Amino acid sequence: MIEAQDLEQTYQSGGRPLTVLRQINLAIAPGEFVAIMGPSGSGKTTLLGLLAGLDRPTRGTIRLDGEDLGALSEDARARLRVEKVGFVFQTFQLMPTLTALENVLVPLELRGRAAGNGRAAEVRARQLLERVGLGDRMDHYPAQLSGGEQQRVGLARAFAAEPRVLLADEPTGSLDAETGHAVIDLLVALNRDAGTTLVLVTHDPALAARARRVIRISAGAIVSDTRAEPA
């Protein structure tokens, strides 16, 4: 589902090159649940952004569901993300002027599913919010929701368009322990039921322990790649 070959990312910092990622090689199979771990500044979030096609690598190639991202225009990469990729962010990134239900409907509208079939899109959005325990909060705005509730809206939104790949950046990083564990359970359940390829960046060992594979990065390079049955 995702392949990276000889990946390198270098930025200019103070007039000098700063290499953030070096010689990254990995392949992630369809339906696989992968956690990426490493210290702050090790390149985890940069790698996630490259795998999503949000940025171009300095060197190397990335294929997402068989598509060479480097061969695509910016518009084509954006279309690919809309069609195949879901995102969960640490800071939620909900639209403050939209209700929980309307936020979940956004990716469905972007994919055109709501066009001519708005009722079906709304039914799916409502079902997902019920699934994440927000059946009675659908008409609430983000400011009226707790952090954990906002993250659950983010999860429902990420799964709304049934993406082939879900990328999550520290999805429990800003949550208390109890809410974080609830979000972990939801991620695992939604991933299992939908068969979505799940790749997440995390500092949370409890979340990483649920993955079938843990990739550790240090100083921009992969230092270990371990496969195991989830806890």
N, C-alpha and C positions, 0 to 999 in steps of 0.2 A: 504493500500500500504506500509506504514511504521509503525512499532510498536516498541516501546522501553519500557522495563519493568524493574523497579528497577535498573536503570542504574547508575553506579558510575565510576568515573575515578580519580585515584590517581597517582601522580608522586612523585619521590624522589627529593627533593630540599635541597641541603646542608646537606644531610644525614637525613633529616626529611621528613615524608610524607606530600604531599600537595594535598588536595582533590580539584579537579577542578569542578567536577560534583557530585551531590549527589541526590539519589532517584528520578531520572528522569523517569516519566511515561507519555507516550503520544501515540496517535494513529492518523495517518494521512490517510485520505481516498483517493482513486484514484481520480485524477483530482482536488484535493483541492489545494488552493493557501494559503500558510502559511508564515507569516513573523515572524522571531525570533528577538526580540529586547532585549537590556540590556546594561549596562555600559561596558566599556572596562575592560577586565579581568574577565568577569562574566561567561565565559565558552561557549559562543555562537559558536565560530569557532570550538572548541573541539567537541561540540555536532554534528555539521555538518559533521565533519570528521568521527565520529563514525557511524553516520547514513549511510554514504557512504561506510563503511567497510574499510576505509583507516587506521584505528587503531582498536585495540581490547579493549573493556572496562575492567576495573578492576573487576567489578561485573555487573551482569544483562545480559539481552538478547535483541537482536535487530533482527527483521525480516524485510526483504525487499522483497516485492512481494511474501510473503509466505516462503521465504528462511531464515533459521536461520543462520545468519552470523557467529556466534560463532562455528557452526558445520562444516564450510567450511575451506578448506586449503587456504593459501594465493593466490595460483594460481586460485582456484575456485572463490574466492572473486574478483580477478582481472577480470576474465571472466564475472562475473555477472555485474560488473561496465561497462565493454565494451558493454554488451548486453542491459543494462537497464537504465544506469545513464548518464546524461549529466552534465557538470560543467561549471559555469561561475565564473571567478576569478576577484578580484579587480585589479590585476596587469596584466590582459589580458593573459599572458603566451602563446603568439603566438610563433611559430618557426620562428626565424628571417631570416633563409635562404629560407623560403618558401613564395610564394605569398599568397595573401588573398584567392584565389581560392584553392591553394594547402593546406593551413591550414584547410579549411573547409572539404576538401576531406579526411583528416587524419582519423577521426572516421569511415568513410565509409570503408576505407581500412582495418582498424582494425577489423571491423565486417565482412570483406570478401565480402562486396557488390560489390566492384570494381573488384573482381576476375571474369574474363569472362564477365563482364558487365560494363566495365569502362565508357562507354558512358553514361549509365543511371545514374551512380554515379555523373559524371560531370554535367549532366543536373540538377540534384537535387541541387548540390552545387551552380550552377549558379543561379537557381531560388531563393535559400535562400539569396544569396548576393543581388539579385535584390530586394527581399522583405525588406531587411534592408537598402536599399538605396545606395548600393555600386556597382551597375551595371557597373559603369564606373571606378571602382577602383580594379577590380578583379586581375589584373596582377601587382598590386603594392605590394611591400614588407612592413612589419610592420614599418620599419624606415621611410617609405614614407607616412605613414598615421598618422592622428591626434589621440589623445587619445580616442576621441569619436568614430572615425572610427575603431580603433583597438578593442574597446569593442563591436562594432556591428559585426565585424568579429567573435569575441568570441561567441556572441549569435548565429550567423548562424552555427558555428561549433558545439555548444552545441545541437542544434536541428537537426543537419544533419542526425544522425542515428535514429531519432524518438524515443528518450528515453522515458521510462515509467515515469522516475523521473528526474527532473532538480533541481540541488542544486546550489545556487548562494551565494557567500560570498562577501558582500559589493559591489554589481555590479555597483553602482553609486558613490562609495566612493571617487574615484580619478578624477571625472568628474566635469565640471562646471555645474551650475544649469540648463541651457538650454539644454545641451547635456544629463544631467542626466534625465531630464523629457522625452526626446526623447527615451532614453533607457528603462525607465519605461513603456512607451506606447508600445514599441516593446515586452517587456517581457509579458505584459498583453495580447497583441494580439496573440502572438505566443502560449502562454499557453492556451488561450481560443480556438484557432483554432485547436490545436493538442490534447487538452484534457490531457496534461501532468501534472502530479503532480508537483507542484512548491513549493519548500521550500527555503527561502532565509534569510540570516542574513543581517540586515541593521540597521544603525543609522538614516536613512532618514525617517522622519515621512510621507513625501509625498508618498514614496514608500510603507510603511507599510499601509497607508490608502487605498491603492488599493487592499490589501489582504482581503480575507474573514475571516481570522482568524489571530490573533496576540498573540503569546506566548512571555511573558516577563520573562527573567531570571535575577536573582541577586544572587551573591555569590554562583553560581553553582547549584541553585535550581529554579524550576519554581514557580514564584510568582503570575502569572495570565495567564489565557487562555481565550481569548475573541473572540467570533464569531460575525460577523456583515456583512451586505451587503457592497460591496466595494463602495468607493466614486466615 
